[in-house]
Amino acid sequence: MYYLIKYKTMKKEIFEIETAEGFAQFEGITFGQRWNGWECPQFDINNINKILEGLGSEDEAKECNFSYYEYDSVYDVIIEKVYWDGKIEAVDTSKPIIVDGIKYYALGCFNWTWTKANNF
């Protein structure tokens, strides 16, 4: 079960997520949405690329039953490939939204544990 709180207005924030190397921070936007108490941010392409650089390879995802994420510039989407037993079990895509002429992409919304950096 998850809970979604209706959003009000867009805000720029610094978001944080715990990684194997510690906490990583990225600038993004929020509309106040939450999933199980966690933030649901969206990021511009520069921050998306930084986040993607920190994730494992597709081979690691296959081996460890993880999701693998990549940006597809042809279709302008984030692709999530969910691996299980070395095979793709599901594929999902995330299209950008445009705010003030800037494209923002949801990465890890509704399944990653994002917080606002100033919560710590």
Backbone hydrogen bonds, N-H to C=O, Kabsch-Sander energy under -0.5 kcal/mol:
donor,donor_aa,acceptor,acceptor_aa,energy
5,I,34,R,-0.5
8,K,31,F,-1.2
11,K,30,T,-2.4
13,E,28,G,-2.5
15,F,13,E,-0.6
15,F,26,F,-3.3
16,E,115,T,-3.2
17,I,24,A,-2.1
19,T,22,G,-3.7
22,G,19,T,-1.3
24,A,17,I,-2.6
26,F,15,F,-2.6
28,G,13,E,-2.7
29,I,42,Q,-2.8
30,T,11,K,-2.3
35,W,38,W,-2.3
36,N,3,Y,-0.9
38,W,35,W,-2.5
39,E,114,W,-2.3
40,C,33,Q,-1.2
42,Q,29,I,-2.1
43,F,105,Y,-2.8
48,I,44,D,-2.5
49,N,45,I,-2.5
50,K,46,N,-1.5
51,I,47,N,-2.6
52,L,48,I,-2.9
53,E,49,N,-2.0
54,G,50,K,-1.0
54,G,51,I,-0.7
55,L,52,L,-1.1
61,A,57,S,-1.9
62,K,58,E,-2.2
63,E,59,D,-2.3
64,C,60,E,-2.4
65,N,61,A,-0.8
66,F,61,A,-2.2
68,Y,81,K,-2.8
70,E,79,I,-1.9
72,D,77,V,-3.0
73,S,71,Y,-0.7
76,D,72,D,-1.3
77,V,72,D,-1.5
78,I,94,S,-2.1
79,I,70,E,-3.3
79,I,77,V,-0.5
80,E,92,D,-3.3
81,K,68,Y,-3.0
81,K,79,I,-0.5
82,V,80,E,-0.5
82,V,90,A,-3.1
83,Y,66,F,-2.0
83,Y,81,K,-0.6
84,W,87,K,-2.6
86,G,62,K,-0.8
87,K,84,W,-1.6
89,E,82,V,-3.9
90,A,82,V,-1.2
92,D,80,E,-2.4
94,S,78,I,-2.0
97,I,104,Y,-2.6
99,V,97,I,-0.5
99,V,102,I,-2.7
102,I,99,V,-2.0
104,Y,97,I,-2.9
105,Y,43,F,-3.2
107,L,41,P,-0.6
107,L,105,Y,-0.6
111,N,108,G,-1.5
112,W,108,G,-2.4
114,W,39,E,-0.6
114,W,112,W,-1.0
115,T,16,E,-2.2
117,A,14,I,-3.3
119,N,116,K,-2.1
120,F,117,A,-1.2
